[in-house]
Amino acid sequence: MKAKRRAVTATSGTSRAKRGPAAHRAPAVAPGPARPRTPSLPTLQGGPGPSSRRAGVAAADVDLRVDLGRGLVLPNPILVASGTFGYGTEYSEVVDVDRLGGICCKGTTLKARIGNPTPRVTETPAGMLNSIGLQNPGVDAVIAKYAEIWATWKVPVIVNVAGESVHDYVEVVRRLDGVPGIAGIELNISCPNVGAGGLQFAIDAGAAADVTAAVRRATDMPLLVKLSPNVADIRPIARAIADAGADALTAINTLSGIAVAPGRERPLLGNIYGGLSGPAVKPVALRVVYEAAQVVTIPVVAIGGVMELGDVLDFLAVGAVAVQVGTAIFADPTLPVRLVDELAAECGRRGLTSYRELIGTALPKKPARPSVKGAEYRP
Ligand SMILES: Cc1cc2nc3c(=O)[nH]c(=O)nc-3n(C[C@H](O)[C@H](O)[C@H](O)COP(=O)(O)O)c2cc1C
């Protein structure tokens, strides 16, 4: 591992204490409404308490910092989602990227990928389907082209990593490890594991834990693992990933779907299958975050259909400590920064000195009994 690494944010300093996976273990049995950890910041849900409310708090005085563990302290809880903001550089002329809480860059693989056949994108009611297929120049080119630029930014850049085997993930992460300008790793485990006959890492608790643990052994960098919604019950998978040493969960990736071509003779997308995103997926994302936040003690970052401040507040209420904005960026790249301002103003209006009081307000007040039947949805 390379020794030198830049400070994650102005507030975080350079320290990244080495902690083994054991330090990240979530209890084996669902502990009920867990409280996501913020090691060096005040307590989260219900944390600061009524004493932190006072009349007339200026937006600039609201504490928006988020501690995702291992020294990764975001300046605020509004990030941009992987695949929707490129490498950040594409938008740096139109958006003050340093005002963002974090940037999750495009999915990065060991070797360059040309992506899926076209068409790759289509609009759907309240959303879109994409089958980009992880087009990217490969990890070495990403480091060579972007890391130096990222190192000059204040905003933490989290590299989204994808692969087709545990070896792929570990090798990509080894190359990213310690590179100045890279603040953390987000594992996109919604990929087929070629070695396991195409089984997706994200839909199997054992496979998800294996890849998380292998990456954990390969790096001390902050490690976020992204959950797929395409499962019957997210809870055993969320727990397995937390137990395997992830510092935070991000949820959700896209929902698997297809569209039909105009002549109705074939599916529309070149890859047949695509990932559904946008406002249409928000209720699913809310459910996944709500369930995951109750069974792990690591922070959960929400993604899925964020379009306005109300969406951010909803995700915080079900236990997310931060949100990522994705599809909405295609319509308005300035939205994420505006949400930062709107969240601070909303906290100020409510007399809150910290946004953290908004987290988890809609979680059950009593510990939930672990379900033996899977997801609680009963049609
Ligand atoms: C065009 C496009 C490309 C994406 N590429 C990636 C990717 O490379 N890695 C990843 O983990 N997620 C990727 N995603 C998923 C998003 O990061 C996000 O999880 C999902 O779109 C849900 O959020 P949204 O509804 O706000 O878009 C992509 C989404 C879109 C729309």
Ligand as a Chemical Component Dictionary entry (heavy atoms), coordinates in Angstrom:
data_LIG
# 
_chem_comp.id                   LIG 
_chem_comp.type                 NON-POLYMER 
_chem_comp.pdbx_formal_charge   0 
_chem_comp.three_letter_code    LIG 
# 
loop_
_chem_comp_atom.comp_id 
_chem_comp_atom.atom_id 
_chem_comp_atom.alt_atom_id 
_chem_comp_atom.type_symbol 
_chem_comp_atom.charge 
_chem_comp_atom.model_Cartn_x 
_chem_comp_atom.model_Cartn_y 
_chem_comp_atom.model_Cartn_z 
_chem_comp_atom.pdbx_ordinal 
LIG C1  C1  C 0 -26.642 6.378 -17.191 1  
LIG C2  C2  C 0 -26.388 5.727 -15.870 2  
LIG C3  C3  C 0 -25.157 5.122 -15.627 3  
LIG C4  C4  C 0 -24.903 4.508 -14.401 4  
LIG N1  N1  N 0 -23.683 3.941 -14.169 5  
LIG C5  C5  C 0 -23.418 3.390 -12.961 6  
LIG C6  C6  C 0 -22.128 2.835 -12.679 7  
LIG O1  O1  O 0 -21.214 2.869 -13.510 8  
LIG N2  N2  N 0 -21.923 2.277 -11.450 9  
LIG C7  C7  C 0 -22.915 2.241 -10.499 10 
LIG O2  O2  O 0 -22.690 1.738 -9.395  11 
LIG N3  N3  N 0 -24.135 2.784 -10.729 12 
LIG C8  C8  C 0 -24.406 3.338 -11.930 13 
LIG N4  N4  N 0 -25.647 3.891 -12.167 14 
LIG C9  C9  C 0 -26.668 3.856 -11.103 15 
LIG C10 C10 C 0 -26.747 5.178 -10.353 16 
LIG O3  O3  O 0 -25.528 5.486 -9.730  17 
LIG C11 C11 C 0 -27.883 5.144 -9.301  18 
LIG O4  O4  O 0 -27.589 4.132 -8.368  19 
LIG C12 C12 C 0 -29.237 4.879 -9.914  20 
LIG O5  O5  O 0 -29.376 5.527 -11.158 21 
LIG C13 C13 C 0 -30.391 5.326 -9.003  22 
LIG O6  O6  O 0 -30.337 6.690 -8.736  23 
LIG P1  P1  P 0 -31.187 7.797 -9.564  24 
LIG O7  O7  O 0 -32.601 7.312 -9.606  25 
LIG O8  O8  O 0 -31.019 9.067 -8.800  26 
LIG O9  O9  O 0 -30.580 7.854 -10.902 27 
LIG C14 C14 C 0 -25.913 4.505 -13.395 28 
LIG C15 C15 C 0 -27.133 5.125 -13.641 29 
LIG C16 C16 C 0 -27.391 5.734 -14.857 30 
LIG C17 C17 C 0 -28.716 6.405 -15.073 31 
# 
loop_
_chem_comp_bond.comp_id 
_chem_comp_bond.atom_id_1 
_chem_comp_bond.atom_id_2 
_chem_comp_bond.value_order 
_chem_comp_bond.pdbx_ordinal 
LIG C1  C2  SING 1  
LIG C2  C3  SING 2  
LIG C2  C16 DOUB 3  
LIG C3  C4  DOUB 4  
LIG C4  N1  SING 5  
LIG C4  C14 SING 6  
LIG N1  C5  DOUB 7  
LIG C5  C6  SING 8  
LIG C5  C8  SING 9  
LIG C6  O1  DOUB 10 
LIG C6  N2  SING 11 
LIG N2  C7  SING 12 
LIG C7  O2  DOUB 13 
LIG C7  N3  SING 14 
LIG N3  C8  DOUB 15 
LIG C8  N4  SING 16 
LIG N4  C9  SING 17 
LIG N4  C14 SING 18 
LIG C9  C10 SING 19 
LIG C10 O3  SING 20 
LIG C10 C11 SING 21 
LIG C11 O4  SING 22 
LIG C11 C12 SING 23 
LIG C12 O5  SING 24 
LIG C12 C13 SING 25 
LIG C13 O6  SING 26 
LIG O6  P1  SING 27 
LIG P1  O7  DOUB 28 
LIG P1  O8  SING 29 
LIG P1  O9  SING 30 
LIG C14 C15 DOUB 31 
LIG C15 C16 SING 32 
LIG C16 C17 SING 33 
# 
